[in-house]
Each structure stands twice: as structure tokens, then as C-alpha cells.
Amino acid sequence: MALPALGLDPWSLLGLFLFQLLQLLLPTTTAGGGGQGPMPRVRYYAGDERRALSFFHQKGLQDFDTLLLSGDGNTLYVGAREAILALDIQDPGVPRLKNMIPWPASDRKKSECAFKKKSNETQCFNFIRVLVSYNVTHLYTCGTFAFSPACTFIELQDSYLLPISEDKVMEGKGQSPFDPAHKHTAVLVDGMLYSGTMNNFLGSEPILMRTLGSQPVLKTDNFLRWLHHDASFVAAIPSTQVVYFFFEETASEFDFFERLHTSRVARVCKNDVGGEKLLQKKWTTFLKAQLLCTQPGQLPFNVIRHAVLLPADSPTAPHIYAVFTSQWQVGGTRSSAVCAFSFLDIERVFKGKYKELNKETSRWTTYRGPETNPRPGSCSVGPSSDKALTFMKDHFLMDEQVVGTPLLVKSGVEYTRLAVETAQGLDGHSHLVMYLGTTTGSLHKAVVSGDSSAHLVEEIQLFPDPEPVRNLQLAPTQGAVFVGFSGGVWRVPRANCSVYESCVDCVLARDPHCAWDPESRTCCLLSAPNLNSWKQDMERGNPEWACASGPMSRSLRPQSRPQIIKEVLAVPNSILELPCPHLSALASYYWSHGPAAVPEASSTVYNGSLLLI
């Protein structure tokens, strides 16, 4: 039995699995990473008036899964179940519906779907899965169309959606999944759609495909097993010459006692035209490599959930940020991690050695033979020989892993989506800001400063009842994050500076969007980086240094408010709630009666409130 190459030696890996078994027997909250991870400094529960949110919903519609921001940043296009909407988001309040066009699956397709034993209550509809900007006058969209994928162009008129003509609807196989539960990805590059999805009704044939545009239609070869049949795609990101696909699948190169998931990055060249005899209408530049997101001495986070690109001024500086979970549940909870991968590291691995399958032993080993010209995956222009193509189709797996840098590890949380941006602080440095959606309907705002570790500024519980965040769309010009979920779209302002009532609290927040204005004595949204009198300390969060030139005194906080005595009427045999909102989840709070703390035996604390029974 060969142990999988997870970046650990066999004895360390064996020790980790023994550690995993031990953790299942002992009470703990650790899962894949050490400890709980950073705690959000401020928590807002659903409906908390301190965190003003706006909510859009439309009667009769659900599954607001697909979000697209217009080029000018003023319109949000939303793909819902059997409809596409255009929302005006220029005003800071609730997004305004500009117009909506229906695109339901036909009655015939719905009947066929139900006949094939699919649910006519939850599955046999047209779930919008692809929504991209084709040009200034058209969008391109695809949907599941009751397990019979379809695509069409949508004409725009002053950002309004014009109705869809039935005679312009095209087959969408290979562009949209059949099953709305299957993950997928698509990106439009130079007028061509690169998609990763399931290509059959059963959901057993994954495909990476290029359609539209002037180039030949190309796809992966299912017979050559470039992809495992359970591959699940989460992102497609273009670069100068290539398009990267991010996905997870069962690792066929490992001979292990349980099915091992692994995260991958695959690459195809934009100028690929397919082979002339071999690999006709197939990719001739397909390569894939393993992504590794782990902390030293811990089990890896091996299941990728989402990935995004953060562009940079330098062509060598861009990074991919990805959210991972682990297939192993340790201590009764799951955990998540955010890892960063540089383009330089990804390209270095794709220029390295390959693995090859030994057909006699059915094991994958490092290829040590002579190099071919052109080498597999090369974006060289011109046809390749049959000999070179034969070598290419068998040498698609890279030997080395792409190792990421863990920025955030959090136990007890499963992240589903990620959006990133940079924010310039008063110190002139750019700070990475991450917005993370969870399976339970929370939105986390995390900031990475100079030490490459993240701190959580806040946690916002969006829904009273847990349900997953399905999509995130950052709208920088509007200063907001839009959250898609089953019942509508939330508009979340990316900062909530006014909740911090003193210089101390404002600085301790370490939010690059917020700074303390000593003149107005308020924590304000940072609108310009050259406000010399404003106070902020992103690196250390030290209010003693930022808020005063000398030692910090209590006067830096607001003057103590006059003690207010409230009389409440207690009814016998009832529960009386005494509220106490928490400004910081990192501080310690307790209830007291007179000079002594209230013993827990006589009280119950729920969300900071004291419940007297």
C-alpha cells in the first residue's frame, strides 16, 4: 500500500491518522488546523440593528444563485430559478428591480424530466448556471433547463434585459450541468466560453470545454480519463496565454485504503486548435497538478470549494486565493482554510516533471525519460507530430504539487464562497480583505496584514435559520458585497465603522476601511489615504500608540455615561431577558449583582443576555 504524497513523509502521515483517531475519542474543536483559529471581534446576529443590511426578494422567485456585475458597476444581473433579473444598485438602500425576464423550461422538457424520475418540485426547472457579459450589447446565459441544458444570448438596451426568443435557444450540453446540484464553472475569454461541468444526465462524465468564438470547439477526452468521473469544478481563471480550471476529484495516483479527494488546478492554452489525426477536437495542451493547502504537522485541507483571482500591477505578482475544507471531520466539527497560490509557483510546477502510469503495476511514477519537443502543455504555435501527441495524452499529470500559503484556518466553520479586494490603510500599505460565506448563512470579513496571517473583523449572521451562502459579488464602486441565496440577494456594506464609539475601539478593529477622526470624534469610513490627523494601526492594532502620544488613559474612551437604572416587572413563573449587546467578541463579559458576579447556577446567558427564571 502506497501512502499518498500529501507533502508529508509516511511516518508523519501515519501519526496524523492516529492523531485523527484519538481526536474522535476526545472532546476537542480542532480539525485540520491548530485550535479554533481567529475569532471575529464583532458578531451580529440576524436582524441586529447595529449592522444595517438591505434585502431584495421577488415574490414567486427563488434560488438567486448566479450574480454578474455590469461593466460600470451600477447594475447587478441575477440568475434565479427560471428568470433573469437586472437590479439597479446605485442607491445605498435596497436594490431596485429594473426589469425581469422569464426563462422557464418548456412543459415538454419538464415532463421528460419527471418521467426520468427527477423531482418536479425541486429539480425539473431551469436553474440559471452561466451568466456572462458577451459584449456591450449582449449577455450570454445557460441553464439546466429541466435536465436538458440550454443556452441563449440576451440583448441589452440601456442595461435593461430584452425578452428571450425561443428560436434563439441553443443546446447547452457541456456548458451548463444537467443537475442543479452539480458544481460548475465558466468564464468568457476573447469571445470564447471556457466551461467545466458534467456532460451527461447521470453526472458521471466531467468535461472541460471551449465553445463560441472563432476557434474550434475543444473538450477533454473522457476515454483517456484525464478527469476522474467525480470531478467537481469551482472556478475558471484566465491568464495571458492559458485558462486555469480549479476543481476537486478522487486522486487516482494514490493507492490508499480510503477514497482520497484532492484539489487540482488544470491548464489549457488559448491557442489550442486540437490534433489533426490524434486528439481531434480534443485539447492537446491539457495538464493538471495537485494543489496543497495545509499547515505543518496537520491533516491537509484537500477539498477546494472556491477560488478567485486578485490582479496586481506586476504580471508576476497576481495570486489565486482559494477556500478549502477537509474530507476528515476531527473532533465532531469541520474546518476551513484560505490559501494563497502565486502564478509563479503554478507555472513553475507546470514546467516541471510529469507523472506517468506504469501499465504493468498500475501505479503512477515520476517520468524520467527524454523530453519531447514540444513538451506537453506547451502553447507553441503549429501542429504537433503524432508521436508528440501520443506522449501528450498520457503525460497530463504533473509530478510536483503547487503548495499554497495558509492565510486563515478556522475550525467549526465551512466556507462556501470567497471575494477579495485590497484596501489601502493610512500607512499607505495595501491590505488584503476577504469576504467569506459559510454553509450556515454567515458572512465573515477577514483582513490580512503584513504578517501573512488573517484576523476576523466581523461575523454577520444573515439568516435567522441556517442555510448556505450560494454566491458573493463584490461591487467596489458601491462599497458593498452582494450575497446570493435561496430567497433573494443581500446587500452588505463592506464596513460598519460607526459601531466603534471610541478611538480605542476603532483602532482595535484593525479594519482598513475605518479610521478615527479626532475632530468629529467618530470612527469614519476611510475615503482618502492622506488624512494625516486620522488614527489607525493596521499592523498591531495598538490604541496606546495610535490614539495618544503618551501613555493611554481612560479618557481615550468616551466619558462614562450616567448610570441608568431601569425598573423591570418580573412576572412569576416566567423568563425575564436582560439584554447586554457585546461590542467585542474578544472581550470578557459577566453579569454582577452588587459587588459580586452572578453565579452561573442562578442564571442563563444567551447571546449576551441574562435570562432570569
C-alpha angles and dihedrals in degrees: 000000000000119000116230119256099243096152090274133100116247096255092049090049091049089050091051092054090049086049089051091053091048092050090054089059097044128061108253142135098216118116120169094328136055116273130333095309123225117340121224109254092216128029124196119194122211110290095015106159091211090072109053112207133174123221129200123194135157123215112250095016130103142162100057091188108144124061130185127178118214120240093255092047094235101103130054115203113205129197110207134164106305094341144073121212136196113211125193106223100172094106117069093233131073113333110258121229109238094180143319133215123200121228107176126171112257120261090245092055091047091052091049090049093052091045088058089059097260121139116265088199101053110009114029097080137091107267110189108234106161123046117160137155108253097181138322092290104038144046123203119218140176133189141184090251095199095313091315105095118222136180136196144167120252118208118222127212113186088335091306118126118242118213120273117249113222093219090061095056112113135193110275102194109144092019102065128026121249093224118057088214093063119096118239143167138203137176131183114225123176091341094310126110117225110194139177117198146115113294102200142050094251093054093234102113115071117193141187108206143176120209139161123037129065099295121094118272107257134184142171118273110248092194092059091054095227085155128039112242091248097053112147118199123213108166145009118201125182125217133181099287104002144043119228124212122199120203145136128236142157108286108241093183092068123079100205138149095247132036106273120210118210134186119234144192115205127191136204129177120245092222094053110130099176129244128304098222105355118047094012110186087000131110113268094185101051115138132160136192137186120259115215121201112172146125120237112274094009135103112267126255093237105169115079116209104177141348134198137183124237107200120217137197092249117064090224096048104067117116135201115225116201137182118224138183130188128247088219118081109206124190094001096295137085125226139203138212137195114215130185122219123190122221088231092060093045093051092045090057092048089053092051136081127314135226121231132195115245101218093200096055097023089228130130115237137169113278109237101172130109122300119254125223114257095025119223112280094021114146091213115147118244139049121300126224122256088249092055092046091049089054092046096054091055099041105058100121119084119225098219128064127235103237118208132205112242110228100170131019117181128176124208091031134094113201117208106178139020137201123181139191139157125246125195115227129207088268090065093244123125116238125200113239119195128192113199129190121206138208090249097054102263128134117213124198112205129180127202115204131180098301092064093239124111131231124198113238096186148344120217119195102210101185132044089222121044117260131146127268104240103190143002128205121185115211105191097181090053094044091231146107118224118213122201120204140151097287105036145299128306121209109210119186105228094230136035102192098155092069089073105081100185139041089248094055093042093053094042089056090068090204110155090209092060134064136166117254107205093196097058091026091226136118104245139189107264105242100167132023096223100070096125097183095053120098128232137139112189098169101052107006088224111163092182089064098036102040101043139020091223134039113319116258132192089256089078088074120064115280111271109270118236110273109259118206114205122194116213129187115234115205115207116254093017139105118251118200120208107191124218114174113211116227094190128026088202093063127083118246130186139167121239135191110205110320095337134073117252107255113240091232089071099041144047121211118206122175088340094307123119113232114205114196 
